[in-house]
């Protein structure tokens, strides 16, 4: 399983984990990355802080960060690069997904061929 974080994205995610560490002292704390049905293109990305891995998670370490990848999402996340941008017009995590056959203008959702669920219009 290959999922890559840029140096900036890893730093920002570690910052979120450090802020959460005041509430949760789990030594297994990490970031869970998944794909969910939703968004205007059919799939949307999910990033969450996780205290422990789930039984079927794939565990990847990058630098000083532990990443939990939902096993059902893994095929759609293979080869993804996650970056963090901070500019005058936008700020947040950006996903470059080689599996995406189309993406929404908002950049938060994507399609992946014939397996994509129906999307919902952007609000």
Z-matrix of the N, CA and C atoms (Angstrom, degrees):
N
C 1 1.464
C 2 1.519 1 108.33
N 3 1.307 2 115.51 1 124.03
C 4 1.455 3 120.58 2 178.05
C 5 1.521 4 109.54 3 -116.21
N 6 1.309 5 116.35 4 114.91
C 7 1.454 6 124.20 5 171.74
C 8 1.517 7 104.68 6 -135.78
N 9 1.318 8 117.67 7 127.09
C 10 1.450 9 121.57 8 -173.41
C 11 1.518 10 111.07 9 -118.83
N 12 1.316 11 115.39 10 137.42
C 13 1.457 12 122.32 11 172.09
C 14 1.521 13 108.02 12 -107.32
N 15 1.324 14 116.83 13 136.96
C 16 1.454 15 118.45 14 171.39
C 17 1.522 16 107.57 15 -69.97
N 18 1.311 17 116.23 16 165.17
C 19 1.465 18 121.11 17 179.47
C 20 1.526 19 111.08 18 -58.07
N 21 1.323 20 116.47 19 -40.41
C 22 1.469 21 120.97 20 -179.74
C 23 1.527 22 110.70 21 -66.75
N 24 1.331 23 117.58 22 -42.70
C 25 1.466 24 120.80 23 179.80
C 26 1.521 25 110.36 24 -64.40
N 27 1.332 26 117.11 25 -42.84
C 28 1.464 27 119.86 26 178.80
C 29 1.522 28 110.39 27 -60.69
N 30 1.318 29 117.26 28 -44.67
C 31 1.464 30 121.17 29 179.26
C 32 1.526 31 111.19 30 -59.71
N 33 1.339 32 116.95 31 -46.52
C 34 1.475 33 120.14 32 -178.85
C 35 1.531 34 111.29 33 -63.88
N 36 1.323 35 117.40 34 -40.74
C 37 1.462 36 120.39 35 179.24
C 38 1.525 37 110.97 36 -67.58
N 39 1.337 38 118.04 37 -38.34
C 40 1.467 39 120.32 38 175.82
C 41 1.523 40 110.52 39 -63.69
N 42 1.325 41 117.39 40 -34.87
C 43 1.470 42 121.58 41 176.88
C 44 1.526 43 110.53 42 -62.35
N 45 1.327 44 116.61 43 -43.25
C 46 1.469 45 120.28 44 177.13
C 47 1.526 46 110.90 45 -62.73
N 48 1.320 47 116.75 46 -41.65
C 49 1.469 48 120.71 47 179.29
C 50 1.524 49 111.76 48 -63.97
N 51 1.328 50 117.08 49 -40.79
C 52 1.457 51 120.27 50 179.11
C 53 1.517 52 110.85 51 -63.62
N 54 1.327 53 117.37 52 -39.17
C 55 1.468 54 120.92 53 177.67
C 56 1.525 55 110.35 54 -65.16
N 57 1.338 56 116.78 55 -37.17
C 58 1.465 57 120.91 56 179.99
C 59 1.521 58 111.52 57 -75.22
N 60 1.331 59 118.11 58 -21.06
C 61 1.467 60 120.88 59 -175.76
C 62 1.514 61 112.46 60 -65.14
N 63 1.305 62 117.25 61 -20.80
C 64 1.469 63 120.46 62 177.32
C 65 1.524 64 110.51 63 -67.16
N 66 1.339 65 116.02 64 -26.80
C 67 1.462 66 120.71 65 -179.40
C 68 1.522 67 112.27 66 -96.95
N 69 1.336 68 117.01 67 -24.25
C 70 1.457 69 121.55 68 -171.74
C 71 1.521 70 108.92 69 -141.37
N 72 1.305 71 117.95 70 118.10
C 73 1.458 72 121.27 71 -177.03
C 74 1.523 73 113.39 72 -98.85
N 75 1.299 74 118.73 73 22.84
C 76 1.459 75 122.40 74 -178.36
C 77 1.530 76 110.86 75 -62.96
N 78 1.322 77 116.22 76 129.66
C 79 1.460 78 121.04 77 177.54
C 80 1.525 79 111.38 78 -71.80
N 81 1.321 80 117.50 79 -15.69
C 82 1.463 81 121.65 80 -178.72
C 83 1.527 82 112.34 81 -97.63
N 84 1.305 83 117.62 82 8.24
C 85 1.466 84 121.49 83 -176.49
C 86 1.527 85 110.46 84 -57.98
N 87 1.315 86 116.18 85 138.67
C 88 1.456 87 121.49 86 179.62
C 89 1.512 88 110.93 87 -159.68
N 90 1.307 89 115.61 88 -167.38
C 91 1.462 90 122.28 89 179.45
C 92 1.524 91 108.37 90 -109.76
N 93 1.333 92 116.51 91 128.66
C 94 1.465 93 121.21 92 175.84
C 95 1.531 94 107.91 93 -95.67
N 96 1.328 95 115.69 94 127.18
C 97 1.456 96 122.88 95 177.38
C 98 1.521 97 107.44 96 -113.35
N 99 1.324 98 116.16 97 131.18
C 100 1.461 99 120.36 98 -178.62
C 101 1.521 100 110.00 99 -149.83
N 102 1.314 101 114.57 100 168.59
C 103 1.452 102 123.20 101 172.42
C 104 1.522 103 106.33 102 -119.07
N 105 1.324 104 116.24 103 134.11
C 106 1.467 105 121.78 104 -179.27
C 107 1.521 106 109.23 105 -123.90
N 108 1.325 107 116.02 106 154.17
C 109 1.459 108 119.75 107 170.55
C 110 1.523 109 107.41 108 -65.62
N 111 1.321 110 116.43 109 135.34
C 112 1.457 111 119.76 110 177.99
C 113 1.516 112 111.06 111 145.06
N 114 1.294 113 114.82 112 -176.01
C 115 1.453 114 120.47 113 -178.04
C 116 1.515 115 111.01 114 78.92
N 117 1.306 116 115.11 115 172.94
C 118 1.459 117 119.39 116 -175.61
C 119 1.524 118 112.97 117 -78.13
N 120 1.335 119 117.79 118 -15.55
C 121 1.463 120 119.85 119 178.51
C 122 1.523 121 113.49 120 -103.18
N 123 1.327 122 117.67 121 -9.93
C 124 1.463 123 120.50 122 176.48
C 125 1.514 124 113.65 123 123.34
N 126 1.338 125 117.58 124 -42.73
C 127 1.467 126 122.07 125 175.59
C 128 1.518 127 108.70 126 -118.34
N 129 1.340 128 115.86 127 149.10
C 130 1.454 129 120.55 128 173.51
C 131 1.528 130 109.19 129 -135.63
N 132 1.314 131 115.65 130 152.09
C 133 1.458 132 121.88 131 -179.38
C 134 1.516 133 110.30 132 -82.75
N 135 1.321 134 115.33 133 151.13
C 136 1.458 135 121.54 134 178.03
C 137 1.527 136 108.49 135 -133.58
N 138 1.331 137 116.49 136 129.23
C 139 1.465 138 124.22 137 173.98
C 140 1.518 139 107.04 138 -124.86
N 141 1.321 140 117.20 139 125.59
C 142 1.459 141 121.01 140 179.81
C 143 1.518 142 109.97 141 -143.16
N 144 1.316 143 115.96 142 155.04
C 145 1.459 144 121.27 143 172.53
C 146 1.523 145 107.20 144 -81.29
N 147 1.332 146 116.64 145 134.10
C 148 1.461 147 121.88 146 -179.36
C 149 1.525 148 109.07 147 -127.19
N 150 1.325 149 116.01 148 136.62
C 151 1.462 150 121.12 149 179.36
C 152 1.522 151 112.25 150 -78.14
N 153 1.331 152 115.60 151 -34.89
C 154 1.465 153 121.02 152 -178.73
C 155 1.525 154 108.61 153 -147.03
N 156 1.321 155 117.19 154 158.54
C 157 1.463 156 118.91 155 176.27
C 158 1.523 157 110.60 156 -74.78
N 159 1.312 158 115.43 157 154.60
C 160 1.459 159 121.19 158 170.95
C 161 1.524 160 107.41 159 -83.50
N 162 1.314 161 116.64 160 162.41
C 163 1.467 162 121.66 161 -175.43
C 164 1.526 163 112.97 162 -56.35
N 165 1.341 164 117.69 163 -35.93
C 166 1.468 165 119.85 164 -176.19
C 167 1.528 166 113.62 165 -101.90
N 168 1.334 167 118.74 166 10.42
C 169 1.461 168 121.65 167 179.24
C 170 1.518 169 111.67 168 -70.68
N 171 1.312 170 115.86 169 145.93
C 172 1.454 171 121.90 170 166.87
C 173 1.528 172 105.75 171 -89.62
N 174 1.311 173 117.51 172 137.31
C 175 1.462 174 121.21 173 -177.84
C 176 1.525 175 108.85 174 -113.08
N 177 1.335 176 114.97 175 124.19
C 178 1.454 177 122.36 176 179.72
C 179 1.522 178 107.56 177 -124.56
N 180 1.322 179 117.39 178 137.53
C 181 1.463 180 120.98 179 175.25
C 182 1.515 181 107.61 180 -110.54
N 183 1.309 182 115.56 181 131.44
C 184 1.457 183 120.13 182 174.82
C 185 1.508 184 108.27 183 -132.72
N 186 1.317 185 115.86 184 116.35
C 187 1.456 186 120.07 185 -175.53
C 188 1.517 187 109.12 186 60.50
N 189 1.317 188 116.40 187 -123.81
C 190 1.463 189 122.00 188 -179.39
C 191 1.525 190 112.05 189 -101.49
N 192 1.317 191 116.46 190 21.39
C 193 1.458 192 120.45 191 -174.13
C 194 1.520 193 111.21 192 -122.77
N 195 1.321 194 115.98 193 133.16
C 196 1.463 195 122.57 194 175.17
C 197 1.533 196 107.18 195 -96.57
N 198 1.345 197 115.08 196 129.85
C 199 1.465 198 121.00 197 -178.13
C 200 1.520 199 108.31 198 -118.63
N 201 1.337 200 116.11 199 127.32
C 202 1.459 201 122.52 200 175.76
C 203 1.520 202 107.58 201 -103.55
N 204 1.324 203 116.10 202 124.15
C 205 1.457 204 121.28 203 -178.54
C 206 1.519 205 108.55 204 -112.95
N 207 1.304 206 115.66 205 121.12
C 208 1.456 207 121.84 206 176.91
C 209 1.526 208 108.58 207 -56.66
N 210 1.335 209 117.70 208 126.22
C 211 1.472 210 120.83 209 -173.89
C 212 1.529 211 112.83 210 -62.39
N 213 1.331 212 117.99 211 -32.85
C 214 1.461 213 119.84 212 178.66
C 215 1.530 214 111.06 213 -72.18
N 216 1.334 215 116.84 214 -26.54
C 217 1.462 216 121.54 215 179.35
C 218 1.520 217 112.50 216 -84.25
N 219 1.325 218 117.40 217 -18.43
C 220 1.459 219 122.16 218 -172.12
C 221 1.531 220 113.99 219 -51.73
N 222 1.335 221 120.25 220 -45.00
C 223 1.473 222 118.34 221 -179.85
C 224 1.531 223 113.02 222 -61.29
N 225 1.324 224 117.01 223 -33.07
C 226 1.468 225 120.79 224 179.94
C 227 1.525 226 111.98 225 -81.48
N 228 1.337 227 117.29 226 -13.66
C 229 1.465 228 121.61 227 -179.64
C 230 1.528 229 112.80 228 -104.68
N 231 1.321 230 117.41 229 -1.83
C 232 1.465 231 121.12 230 -179.97
C 233 1.529 232 110.17 231 -60.96
N 234 1.320 233 116.60 232 123.58
C 235 1.460 234 121.86 233 178.07
C 236 1.512 235 115.18 234 83.26
N 237 1.331 236 119.15 235 2.55
C 238 1.457 237 122.49 236 -178.54
C 239 1.528 238 110.66 237 -69.64
N 240 1.323 239 115.41 238 141.09
C 241 1.458 240 122.43 239 172.98
C 242 1.523 241 106.97 240 -115.10
N 243 1.337 242 116.02 241 125.82
C 244 1.463 243 121.08 242 178.58
C 245 1.527 244 107.79 243 -106.51
N 246 1.314 245 115.84 244 127.27
C 247 1.462 246 122.75 245 179.13
C 248 1.522 247 108.44 246 -122.55
N 249 1.309 248 116.88 247 166.70
C 250 1.455 249 121.77 248 173.50
C 251 1.517 250 107.14 249 -124.24
N 252 1.333 251 115.89 250 126.04
C 253 1.464 252 120.67 251 178.05
C 254 1.517 253 109.10 252 -114.15
N 255 1.314 254 114.80 253 146.33
C 256 1.461 255 121.51 254 179.17
C 257 1.519 256 106.98 255 -142.25
N 258 1.325 257 115.58 256 100.93
C 259 1.463 258 119.90 257 -176.72
C 260 1.523 259 109.47 258 -135.07
N 261 1.306 260 116.14 259 -179.25
C 262 1.466 261 120.85 260 179.19
C 263 1.520 262 112.30 261 -64.11
N 264 1.327 263 117.17 262 -32.84
C 265 1.457 264 120.78 263 -175.78
C 266 1.514 265 114.61 264 -93.49
N 267 1.331 266 117.70 265 -26.50
C 268 1.456 267 119.10 266 -177.87
C 269 1.520 268 110.94 267 -157.36
N 270 1.310 269 114.03 268 158.45
C 271 1.453 270 120.80 269 177.47
C 272 1.520 271 107.97 270 -147.98
N 273 1.318 272 116.71 271 133.81
C 274 1.455 273 119.72 272 177.38
C 275 1.509 274 112.42 273 151.46
N 276 1.328 275 114.97 274 -177.21
C 277 1.451 276 122.09 275 -179.09
C 278 1.521 277 109.75 276 -81.32
N 279 1.338 278 115.24 277 136.79
C 280 1.457 279 122.53 278 179.26
C 281 1.521 280 108.35 279 -119.72
N 282 1.314 281 115.95 280 135.16
C 283 1.461 282 122.72 281 -178.57
C 284 1.525 283 109.32 282 -108.98
N 285 1.324 284 116.73 283 126.72
C 286 1.463 285 122.15 284 171.64
C 287 1.522 286 105.82 285 -106.99
N 288 1.329 287 115.77 286 109.95
C 289 1.453 288 120.95 287 -171.20
C 290 1.525 289 110.74 288 -117.71
N 291 1.345 290 117.12 289 111.41
C 292 1.461 291 119.44 290 178.89
C 293 1.531 292 113.46 291 -69.10
N 294 1.324 293 117.96 292 -13.10
C 295 1.461 294 122.39 293 179.52
C 296 1.520 295 112.68 294 -86.43
N 297 1.318 296 117.33 295 -12.35
C 298 1.461 297 121.40 296 -177.20
C 299 1.519 298 110.34 297 -75.40
N 300 1.333 299 115.21 298 128.44
C 301 1.457 300 119.96 299 175.95
C 302 1.521 301 110.70 300 -92.69
N 303 1.330 302 117.06 301 -15.98
C 304 1.461 303 122.74 302 176.35
C 305 1.520 304 107.58 303 -162.36
N 306 1.313 305 116.92 304 151.95
C 307 1.461 306 121.36 305 177.25
C 308 1.515 307 109.28 306 -131.09
N 309 1.307 308 115.18 307 158.05
C 310 1.455 309 121.80 308 178.02
C 311 1.525 310 108.65 309 -81.51
N 312 1.294 311 116.53 310 156.46
C 313 1.459 312 121.12 311 177.43
C 314 1.519 313 112.91 312 -60.30
N 315 1.326 314 117.17 313 -26.73
C 316 1.459 315 120.48 314 179.88
C 317 1.521 316 112.25 315 -75.70
N 318 1.345 317 117.15 316 -17.53
C 319 1.457 318 121.14 317 179.33
C 320 1.513 319 114.70 318 77.95
N 321 1.316 320 117.47 319 4.80
C 322 1.460 321 121.12 320 -177.56
C 323 1.520 322 113.09 321 -100.50
N 324 1.327 323 117.66 322 -10.81
C 325 1.460 324 119.14 323 -179.36
C 326 1.528 325 109.75 324 -138.29
N 327 1.341 326 114.28 325 162.93
C 328 1.458 327 119.40 326 -175.66
C 329 1.520 328 110.72 327 -152.93
N 330 1.331 329 114.71 328 166.26
C 331 1.448 330 123.22 329 172.16
C 332 1.517 331 108.44 330 -112.59
N 333 1.321 332 116.13 331 153.07
C 334 1.463 333 120.91 332 178.01
C 335 1.520 334 109.22 333 -137.23
N 336 1.303 335 115.57 334 72.79
C 337 1.464 336 120.82 335 177.52
C 338 1.515 337 112.96 336 67.18
N 339 1.327 338 115.33 337 -148.36
C 340 1.457 339 122.12 338 -174.36
C 341 1.523 340 114.34 339 -74.42
N 342 1.339 341 117.88 340 -11.86
C 343 1.466 342 119.54 341 -176.29
C 344 1.524 343 112.81 342 -86.71
N 345 1.315 344 118.27 343 0.87
C 346 1.454 345 122.27 344 -174.27
C 347 1.524 346 112.07 345 -74.79
N 348 1.344 347 117.74 346 130.98
C 349 1.469 348 119.47 347 173.94
C 350 1.531 349 110.69 348 -71.21
N 351 1.320 350 116.13 349 167.44
C 352 1.455 351 121.06 350 178.81
C 353 1.519 352 110.45 351 -64.90
N 354 1.316 353 116.62 352 137.15
C 355 1.464 354 121.19 353 178.41
C 356 1.509 355 111.52 354 -87.61
N 357 1.316 356 115.45 355 169.06
C 358 1.457 357 121.82 356 175.49
C 359 1.529 358 107.40 357 -120.00
N 360 1.323 359 118.08 358 142.19
C 361 1.473 360 120.03 359 -176.34
C 362 1.529 361 111.87 360 -58.59
N 363 1.332 362 115.15 361 147.41
C 364 1.472 363 120.74 362 174.95
C 365 1.518 364 108.60 363 -64.48
N 366 1.324 365 116.57 364 144.37
C 367 1.467 366 118.77 365 178.41
C 368 1.500 367 110.56 366 -98.63
